[in-house]
Amino acid sequence: MTDLRGLLQQIKDGKKSFGPASNSPEDMAVFQDIAKALAFANDEGLLEGFASHKESYTGNRWYVVVMVKSGLSYQGQQYLEQPAKPPAPAPGDIVQIKPNFYGISIDFNALWRRLRGRT
């Protein structure tokens, strides 16, 4: 997964052109995540002046180059200035089933998750 914040920081620092390390299929495949993240940033209005080119000779329609013409938009600058959001905690159980027999309890929700994870 590509770090959008890191890409936007590179653009803010002056990087305008993005491309794969080489034309090998492995490097081209790795670059696709970066190109898609930049295309997403453009669609969200975080960039000004975006252009991309896709290849047509292999049939994969892979991005081969992405150019950022003018840098970050106002929204892009604001996005970088906001602190990174921590990942959302996993939702808790709505109902807890923990019968207690002589001080020993069994968490049936946890047991179910554990059994389901083994299959």
N, C-alpha and C positions, 0 to 999 in steps of 0.2 A: 504494500500500500504506500502510495506516495504522499509525502508531507506537503500539503498545500501551503501551509504557513512558511515552510522553508523555501518553496519555489517563489512565493511572493517576496520574501526577503531578498532572494537573489535578484529579482527584477528591480526592487528598490535600490539595490547596490549597483545596478547598471547593466546587468546581463540582459541582452535583448534576443539572443538566438539560442534555440535549444534543438538538439539533434541526438541521434544515437551515437554511441562510441565508435561503431563501425557498421558496415552493411551486412554483417553476419546475421542469420536469423535469430540467434540468441540475443544479440544486442538490440536488434529491431524490436523484439518482443518485450524486452525490458523497458525500452523507451516509450512504448504505447501507454503505460500508466502515467508517465510524466505528461505526455501530450494530451491525454484525456483529462488530467487534472487541470492543465492550462486552459483547455477548451471549456471545462466546467467553470473556471474562474472568469472567463470571458462571458459566458452565458449569465453568470450571476452579477455582471457589471463591475467586477473587480479590476479589470484591465481596460486600457485605452489603446486602440489600434492593434488588433490581433489578426494574424494571418497564418494559415497552415497549408501544408501541401502533403497529399497522400500519394503513395506510389500506386502504379497500376500494372506493373510488369509481372508480379507474382500472383496477383489475384487476391491477395490478403487485404488490400486497401489500407495498408499501414501508414501511419504518419511518418514522414521522413524528415520534416523540419517544421518548427513552430517559431514564428517571429512575433515579438511584442514590439510594436512600433513606437509607442509613446510612454509606456510605463504603466504605473498603477493609477487607477481612477481614485476619486475621493473616497469611494466606498472601500476600495482596496487598501488605502492608507488607514482608514478607520478599522478595518478588519485586523491589520497588523498591530495596531495600538491596543486592541482589546486583549486582555489576558486569555491564554488558552483555556478552554473549558475542560474541566476534568471529566473523565468518562462517567456516564450515568451509572449509578449503582444498579445491580440486578434487582428486579422487582421481588419483593418478599412474598411470602405465602399470605393469602387472604385469610385462610382458616388454618389454624394449627391443630393437628390431631396428635396429642401426646397423652395417652392414657397412663395413669400412674398406678402401679401395683406394689405396695409395700416399699415405697420410696424409689422404685426403679421405673423409669419412664422410657417409652419407645416413641421416637419421632417418625411417624408413618410417612410423612411427606419426604423426609430425608431418605428413608428406606426405599421408598418408591423411586426417587431420583437415582439412587445408587444401583438398584436392580435394573432400571431402564437404561442406565449408562453402560452396563455390562453386556447388553444384547446387541 
